[in-house]
Amino acid sequence: MRMRNVSAWRTAALLVLLAGTAHASLGDRLPEFKDCLKVCREANCGEDATPIPLHRRLLLWDCPAECDYSCQHIVTDKRLARDPPYMQPVYQFHGKWPFYRFLGMQEPFSVIFSLFNYLAHSWGMAQIREKIPPSFALRKYYIAFGYFGMASWTFSMIFHTRDYNLTEKLDYFAAGAQVLYGMYMAAIRIFRLDRREPIRQSVLRVWTTTCIILYTLHVAYLTFWKWDYTYNMAANVAVGVVQNLLWSGFSFTQYRKVGRTWAMWPGFIVAWILVAMSMELLDFPPWKGMLDAHSLWHLGTVVPTIWWYNFLIKDAQEGLAGSRKD
């Protein structure tokens, strides 16, 4: 058994902050997994603990975590060597597939593809600053959209690097904020709540307050009442559906109005996102222990993000051109 790469050195305070309750899975209950953990901890986690490489210690890998990781792969490899995958399925452990880590990252491809999304938002913000003048009223909302996106994908990278209770919550809260801001911005653009008209400004204040209250209640419920995965998923899907309906309707009416292909881009982007989301439904064991459906979902959002910023710029430029004609 390859178990001599482990060591315990965390303080109690850090464990309390980061540890959190594990999600039970079938793999956790396998007798061979429990036996493996016991042997590993007895052999490696005593006073003469096996040292852990620095790059893993920096990512808070300790002795129990090293044993857990090693035993997941020892048990999975033995089961697959005994029977083919269709007879002996790969089990999840703590709610996750047994990934092969890379440089200490638990889900390396999800980290890489999250970085791609971060860079897509960073590029989009740079394009907006370059191609849309500060005088354009919607510019500040588009830049804020970029900041929400960059924050969301930053926390996604952190979470997929090391899955702790804290990093999971930050990832979920940031993703929820990005989705809700997307709906907030959609209403502002589609109904032109940015215009300096008394009625529109009043509606904008009510809409802004409503979104802030909704997000505050969402975070408060998950933090102080119950950490509910089903509710969190339902809430994000509901907001996403409203946003997609708004942009699909806008795409249709805008195309009828201007008769140009770019006006249909939001509808095409929504369709792309829906197809990419189907990756989440497949949820197959990671190919070669590294590439799974969730990471492919992250990969599938990179191109539509770039496409989306191109639409925002084109839409703004057309609006500016129209205002100059008037």
C-alpha positions as CSV (number, residue, x, y, z in Angstrom):
1,M,0.0,0.0,0.0
2,R,1.2,3.5,-0.8
3,M,0.4,5.4,2.3
4,R,3.6,6.8,3.6
5,N,3.0,10.3,2.3
6,V,0.9,11.7,5.2
7,S,1.3,13.9,8.3
8,A,-0.9,15.6,10.8
9,W,0.0,19.2,11.8
10,R,-3.2,21.4,11.8
11,T,-4.2,23.3,14.8
12,A,-7.6,22.7,16.4
13,A,-8.9,26.1,15.5
14,L,-8.1,25.7,11.8
15,L,-9.8,22.3,11.8
16,V,-12.9,23.8,13.4
17,L,-13.0,26.6,10.8
18,L,-12.5,24.4,7.7
19,A,-13.5,20.9,8.5
20,G,-17.3,20.8,8.3
21,T,-19.5,17.8,8.0
22,A,-18.7,15.2,5.3
23,H,-21.4,14.1,2.9
24,A,-22.1,10.4,3.3
25,S,-21.8,8.3,0.2
26,L,-21.8,4.6,-0.6
27,G,-18.0,4.6,-0.7
28,D,-17.7,5.9,2.8
29,R,-19.6,2.8,4.2
30,L,-17.5,0.2,2.4
31,P,-15.9,-2.1,5.0
32,E,-12.6,-2.2,3.0
33,F,-12.5,1.7,3.0
34,K,-13.0,1.9,6.8
35,D,-10.3,-0.8,7.3
36,C,-7.9,1.0,5.0
37,L,-8.4,4.3,6.9
38,K,-7.7,2.6,10.2
39,V,-4.5,0.9,9.0
40,C,-3.3,4.1,7.3
41,R,-3.8,6.3,10.4
42,E,-2.2,3.9,12.7
43,A,0.8,3.5,10.4
44,N,1.3,7.2,9.4
45,C,-0.4,9.6,11.8
46,G,1.3,8.9,15.1
47,E,4.2,10.7,16.7
48,D,6.6,9.7,14.0
49,A,4.3,11.0,11.2
50,T,5.2,10.7,7.6
51,P,6.1,14.1,6.2
52,I,3.9,15.8,3.6
53,P,5.4,17.7,0.6
54,L,5.3,21.5,1.1
55,H,3.0,22.2,-1.8
56,R,0.3,19.9,-0.3
57,R,0.8,21.3,3.2
58,L,0.2,24.8,1.8
59,L,-3.2,23.5,0.6
60,L,-3.9,22.2,4.1
61,W,-3.5,18.5,3.4
62,D,-3.0,16.8,6.7
63,C,-2.5,13.2,7.8
64,P,-6.2,12.2,7.9
65,A,-6.9,13.8,4.6
66,E,-3.9,12.0,3.0
67,C,-5.1,8.7,4.3
68,D,-8.6,9.4,3.1
69,Y,-7.3,10.3,-0.4
70,S,-5.0,7.2,-0.6
71,C,-7.7,4.8,0.6
72,Q,-10.2,6.1,-1.9
73,H,-7.9,5.2,-4.7
74,I,-6.7,1.9,-3.2
75,V,-10.2,0.7,-2.7
76,T,-11.4,1.9,-6.1
77,D,-8.5,0.4,-8.0
78,K,-8.9,-2.9,-6.2
79,R,-12.6,-3.0,-7.0
80,L,-12.0,-2.2,-10.7
81,A,-9.2,-4.7,-11.0
82,R,-11.5,-7.4,-9.6
83,D,-14.5,-6.6,-11.9
84,P,-15.1,-4.4,-15.0
85,P,-16.8,-1.0,-14.3
86,Y,-20.2,-2.2,-15.6
87,M,-20.2,-4.9,-12.9
88,Q,-18.5,-3.0,-10.2
89,P,-19.5,0.7,-10.3
90,V,-17.2,3.4,-9.1
91,Y,-18.5,4.7,-5.8
92,Q,-18.4,8.3,-4.6
93,F,-16.7,9.2,-1.3
94,H,-18.0,12.1,0.8
95,G,-20.3,13.2,-2.0
96,K,-17.5,13.3,-4.6
97,W,-15.9,11.0,-7.2
98,P,-12.4,9.7,-6.4
99,F,-10.4,12.3,-8.4
100,Y,-6.6,12.1,-8.9
101,R,-5.2,15.4,-7.5
102,F,-2.6,17.5,-9.3
103,L,-0.3,19.7,-7.4
104,G,-2.6,19.3,-4.4
105,M,-5.7,20.3,-6.3
106,Q,-8.6,18.0,-5.6
107,E,-10.4,18.6,-9.0
108,P,-7.7,20.0,-11.3
109,F,-9.8,20.3,-14.5
110,S,-12.6,22.1,-12.6
111,V,-10.0,24.5,-11.3
112,I,-8.5,25.0,-14.8
113,F,-11.8,25.5,-16.5
114,S,-12.9,27.9,-13.7
115,L,-9.8,29.9,-14.4
116,F,-10.8,30.0,-18.1
117,N,-14.1,31.5,-17.1
118,Y,-12.4,34.0,-14.8
119,L,-10.2,35.1,-17.7
120,A,-13.2,35.3,-20.0
121,H,-14.8,37.8,-17.6
122,S,-11.6,39.7,-17.2
123,W,-11.2,40.0,-21.0
124,G,-14.9,41.1,-21.3
125,M,-14.5,43.8,-18.8
126,A,-11.4,45.1,-20.6
127,Q,-13.4,45.2,-23.9
128,I,-16.3,47.1,-22.3
129,R,-13.9,49.7,-20.8
130,E,-12.2,50.1,-24.2
131,K,-15.2,50.1,-26.5
132,I,-18.1,51.6,-24.5
133,P,-17.7,55.2,-23.4
134,P,-18.2,56.1,-19.7
135,S,-21.2,58.2,-20.7
136,F,-23.2,55.1,-21.6
137,A,-25.6,54.6,-18.7
138,L,-25.5,50.8,-18.8
139,R,-21.7,50.6,-18.8
140,K,-21.4,50.5,-15.0
141,Y,-23.9,47.6,-14.8
142,Y,-21.9,45.6,-17.4
143,I,-18.6,46.2,-15.5
144,A,-20.3,45.1,-12.2
145,F,-21.4,42.0,-14.0
146,G,-17.8,41.3,-14.8
147,Y,-16.8,41.7,-11.2
148,F,-19.5,39.4,-10.0
149,G,-18.4,36.8,-12.6
150,M,-14.7,37.1,-11.6
151,A,-15.6,36.7,-7.9
152,S,-17.7,33.7,-8.6
153,W,-15.1,31.9,-10.6
154,T,-12.4,32.8,-8.1
155,F,-14.3,31.1,-5.3
156,S,-15.0,28.2,-7.7
157,M,-11.3,27.7,-8.2
158,I,-10.7,27.8,-4.4
159,F,-13.5,25.3,-3.7
160,H,-12.4,22.8,-6.4
161,T,-8.8,23.1,-5.2
162,R,-9.7,22.2,-1.6
163,D,-13.3,21.2,-0.6
164,Y,-14.0,22.5,2.9
165,N,-17.2,23.6,4.6
166,L,-16.0,27.2,4.3
167,T,-14.8,27.1,0.7
168,E,-18.0,25.3,-0.3
169,K,-20.2,28.1,1.2
170,L,-18.2,30.8,-0.4
171,D,-18.5,29.1,-3.8
172,Y,-22.2,28.6,-3.5
173,F,-22.9,32.2,-2.2
174,A,-20.7,33.7,-4.9
175,A,-22.4,31.6,-7.6
176,G,-25.8,32.6,-6.3
177,A,-24.8,36.3,-6.3
178,Q,-23.7,36.0,-9.9
179,V,-26.9,34.4,-11.0
180,L,-29.1,36.9,-9.2
181,Y,-27.1,39.9,-10.5
182,G,-27.6,38.5,-14.0
183,M,-31.3,38.6,-13.5
184,Y,-31.0,42.1,-12.0
185,M,-29.0,43.4,-14.9
186,A,-31.4,41.7,-17.4
187,A,-34.3,43.7,-16.1
188,I,-32.4,46.9,-16.2
189,R,-31.3,46.5,-19.8
190,I,-34.5,45.1,-21.2
191,F,-36.8,47.6,-19.5
192,R,-34.3,50.4,-19.6
193,L,-34.4,51.2,-15.9
194,D,-31.2,53.0,-16.4
195,R,-32.9,56.0,-18.0
196,R,-33.2,59.2,-16.0
197,E,-37.0,59.2,-15.9
198,P,-38.8,59.5,-12.5
199,I,-40.9,56.4,-13.0
200,R,-38.1,54.2,-14.2
201,Q,-35.8,55.4,-11.4
202,S,-38.4,54.6,-8.8
203,V,-38.8,51.1,-10.3
204,L,-35.0,50.7,-10.3
205,R,-34.8,51.6,-6.6
206,V,-37.6,49.0,-5.8
207,W,-35.9,46.4,-8.0
208,T,-32.5,47.0,-6.4
209,T,-33.9,46.8,-2.9
210,T,-35.9,43.6,-3.8
211,C,-32.8,41.8,-5.1
212,I,-30.7,42.8,-2.1
213,I,-33.4,41.5,0.3
214,L,-33.8,38.3,-1.7
215,Y,-30.0,37.6,-1.6
216,T,-29.7,38.5,2.1
217,L,-32.6,36.1,3.0
218,H,-31.1,33.4,0.8
219,V,-27.7,33.6,2.5
220,A,-29.3,33.9,6.0
221,Y,-31.5,30.8,5.4
222,L,-28.5,28.7,4.3
223,T,-26.3,30.0,7.0
224,F,-28.5,30.2,10.1
225,W,-31.4,27.9,9.4
226,K,-30.4,25.0,7.2
227,W,-27.7,24.2,4.6
228,D,-30.1,22.8,2.0
229,Y,-28.6,21.6,-1.3
230,T,-32.1,21.0,-2.8
231,Y,-33.3,24.5,-1.9
232,N,-30.1,26.2,-3.1
233,M,-30.3,24.4,-6.5
234,A,-34.0,25.2,-6.8
235,A,-33.4,28.9,-6.0
236,N,-30.6,29.2,-8.5
237,V,-32.6,27.4,-11.2
238,A,-35.6,29.6,-10.6
239,V,-33.6,32.8,-11.0
240,G,-31.8,31.4,-14.0
241,V,-35.0,30.4,-15.7
242,V,-36.4,33.9,-15.2
243,Q,-33.3,35.4,-16.6
244,N,-33.2,33.1,-19.6
245,L,-36.9,33.8,-20.4
246,L,-36.2,37.6,-20.2
247,W,-33.3,37.4,-22.6
248,S,-35.0,34.9,-24.9
249,G,-38.0,37.2,-25.2
250,F,-35.8,40.2,-25.6
251,S,-33.8,38.4,-28.4
252,F,-37.0,37.7,-30.3
253,T,-38.5,41.2,-30.0
254,Q,-35.2,42.9,-30.7
255,Y,-34.6,40.9,-33.9
256,R,-38.1,41.8,-35.1
257,K,-37.2,45.4,-34.4
258,V,-33.8,45.7,-36.0
259,G,-33.7,42.7,-38.2
260,R,-30.0,41.9,-37.5
261,T,-28.4,38.6,-36.5
262,W,-26.6,40.0,-33.5
263,A,-30.0,40.7,-31.9
264,M,-30.6,37.0,-31.7
265,W,-27.3,36.3,-29.9
266,P,-28.9,36.2,-26.4
267,G,-31.3,33.5,-27.5
268,F,-28.4,31.5,-29.0
269,I,-26.4,31.9,-25.8
270,V,-29.3,30.8,-23.7
271,A,-29.6,27.6,-25.8
272,W,-25.8,27.0,-25.5
273,I,-26.0,27.3,-21.7
274,L,-28.9,24.9,-21.6
275,V,-27.0,22.3,-23.6
276,A,-23.9,22.8,-21.4
277,M,-26.0,22.4,-18.3
278,S,-27.0,18.9,-19.5
279,M,-23.4,17.9,-18.5
280,E,-24.5,18.2,-14.9
281,L,-27.2,15.7,-15.4
282,L,-24.8,13.0,-16.7
283,D,-22.6,13.0,-13.6
284,F,-20.3,10.1,-14.8
285,P,-17.2,9.0,-12.9
286,P,-14.2,11.1,-13.9
287,W,-12.4,9.9,-17.0
288,K,-8.8,8.9,-16.1
289,G,-9.8,10.0,-12.6
290,M,-9.7,13.7,-13.5
291,L,-12.2,14.8,-16.1
292,D,-15.9,14.6,-15.0
293,A,-19.3,16.0,-16.1
294,H,-19.1,19.0,-13.7
295,S,-15.7,20.1,-15.1
296,L,-17.1,19.9,-18.6
297,W,-20.0,22.1,-17.5
298,H,-17.5,24.7,-16.5
299,L,-15.7,24.3,-19.8
300,G,-19.0,24.8,-21.6
301,T,-19.6,28.2,-20.2
302,V,-16.3,29.8,-21.4
303,V,-17.3,30.5,-25.1
304,P,-20.8,31.8,-24.3
305,T,-19.3,34.2,-21.7
306,I,-17.0,35.7,-24.4
307,W,-19.9,35.8,-26.8
308,W,-22.1,37.5,-24.2
309,Y,-19.6,40.4,-23.8
310,N,-19.5,40.8,-27.5
311,F,-23.3,41.1,-27.5
312,L,-23.3,43.7,-24.7
313,I,-20.7,45.8,-26.7
314,K,-22.6,45.4,-30.0
315,D,-25.9,46.3,-28.3
316,A,-24.3,49.4,-26.6
317,Q,-22.7,50.6,-29.9
318,E,-26.0,50.2,-31.7
319,G,-27.7,52.2,-29.0
320,L,-25.1,54.9,-29.1
321,A,-25.4,55.1,-32.9
322,G,-29.1,55.4,-32.6
323,S,-29.0,58.2,-30.1
324,R,-26.6,60.2,-32.3
325,K,-29.0,59.9,-35.2
326,D,-31.8,61.2,-33.0
